[in-house]
Amino acid sequence: MKNLLVLLLIFVSTLSFGQEIEGEKLWRTKGVYDSLGNFIERAKIQSFLFSTASGQLYRLSNQDKMNMETGETKVFVYRDTLNLTPLSDNMYKLNDKETLTIHTNDSLTIQFNGFTLPYVKLNLKPDTINLKTLKSELINTPVIESVENIKKYLFTYQDNNLVKVKPLERDSEWESDYKIIDFNGFIIIQGIVSAPKLLTKSEKGKIHFIEIDYRFENKNGALIIH
């Protein structure tokens, strides 16, 4: 009986430990689903979580908004801190409207008002890109965007927070808003109506990134200095 009790305690301890969120990790959302499990295409919520060693979550959300008077569209960046209050072995209260459920070591969901946002963990390390060095190499320098070895656009990220976009196969050009975001050591480029670029490595003449679209699987890409 004593041995059975010891084994039970070990099992419960292991289960509880398995339901904790690993610290110093980055998570990405994979869309929004309704209470029936249907993917909601119009809910264009793109967000990231950073889990700290102390058990807190930092959240980053990006959203495009149009000024109805001027017609200009801007990138808005929102940040908040989430404190986890245990409700059960794998469920936590975040605030009055949101709860978080841990499913596996690399997947969790946030529920709010009947909607569900799934997140998956990215096995990446922070601080691989120096922000100051990146800006000195990238700003006002034309770069060709390559995603899965497909090249469609020439970008020039300007120091006025506007990026010039020129299709490689068409004689046209336009400008739109963008942000370079430092999220706990992870560098993200967010533009208008485009998936975030999570920068992973910089080498001479090329900046590598992961294109993270909440609708699709991650894609590898690079900004190639033109």
JOZINOR-V322846 format. One record per backbone hydrogen bond with DSSP energy under -1.0 kcal/mol. CO is the residue of the C=O (numbers start at 1). NH is the residue of the N-H. Records with the same first field share a line. If there is no record, write none. Layout:
CO->NH + NH
This chain:
1->5
2->6
3->7
4->8
5->9
6->10
7->11
8->12
9->13
10->14
11->15
12->16
13->17
14->18
17->20
25->51
26->122
27->49
28->120
32->40
33->116
34->37
38->34
42->44
43->45
46->62
47->29
48->60
49->27
50->58
51->24 + 25
52->55
56->52
57->82
58->50
59->80
60->48
61->78
63->76
65->74
67->71
72->67
74->65
76->63
78->61
80->59
82->57
85->93
90->102
91->87 + 88
92->100
93->85
98->94 + 95
99->111
100->92
101->109
106->121
107->103 + 104
108->119
109->101
110->117
111->99
112->115
115->112
116->33
117->110
118->30
119->108
120->28
122->124
130->134
131->135
132->136
133->137
134->138
135->139
138->141
142->226
143->155
144->224
146->222
147->150
150->147
152->168
153->145
154->166
155->143
156->164
157->140
158->161
161->178
162->158
163->176
164->156
165->174
166->154
170->172
174->165
176->163
179->190
181->188
183->186
185->127
186->183
187->199
188->181
189->197
190->179
196->212
197->189
198->210
201->208
203->206
205->225
206->203
207->223
208->200 + 201
209->221
210->198
211->219
213->216
219->211
220->148
221->209
222->146
223->207
224->144
